Amino acid sequence: MNNIQQFKKNISIFLSYFIYTVIIFIPLSILNIDITDLSQTTKMLYLLISDLLFLLILVKLYLKDIMQDLKNFKENFSDYLDEGMKCWIIGLAIMTITNILIAQFTKVKIASNEQIIREIFPKAPIYMFFATAIFAPIVEELIFRKSIRHLLSNKWLYIIMSGLVFGSLHVAGTMKSIYELLYIIPYGSLGAAFAYLYYKTNNILNPIIMHTIHNTCLVLILIFSYLK
């Protein structure tokens, strides 16, 4: 595959994420079905199947690269895990500190994105676990790390843009106050840490695994909070 074809492939995959958020509801519109009228179980089942199909398509498009990275990851497991943990801890530290500062100095105590997750999780725990701990890490790393990496050759431009896009999309779609734009910083810092990890190791499985660990920890904390 030449450079032009590679560019077209990755820009198409990057845009597919935004297209997916729209076309996911087209089948329901054709059938004249309002998703808000569906039962909670039916709605979550529909979203689960849709997300799973998109995930499989995305993995199929990058399957050759993923298989090569899997072999490479096995050969360098210890080094990659060590580097991954360092990047995650740094990103998590910045994310935690900036979250505290935003909550301390603004009227917004929690990002709407996180609040929505907390509200939906007890109503649809199976779907939310899949969406948070499986779907998001794989899809978001392939979209916001891998596809962007092939579009931007400059190291720091790539890391900054990957973090900004990642952070923005976790805030823009659900924000209720202008102050919530500040949450681009904590979300973006974690995204930038994963981007740095991918740039340094050139193995997409590293940020996918760290992202999975991060989201799974958050899900477990959420579960334990409901069990109290």
Secondary structure, 3 states (H helix, E strand, C coil): CCHHHHHHHHHHHHHHHHHHHHHCCHHHHHCCCCHHHCCHHHHHHHHHHHHHHHHHHHHHHCHHHHHHHHHHHHHCHHHHHHHHHHHHHHHHHHHHHHHHHHHHHCCCCCCHHHHHHHHHCCCCHHHHHHHHHHHHHHHHHHHHHHHHHCCCCCHHHHHHHHHHHHHHHCCCCCCCCHHHHHHHHHHHHHHHHHHHHHHHHCCCHHHHHHHHHHHHHHHHHHHHHHHC
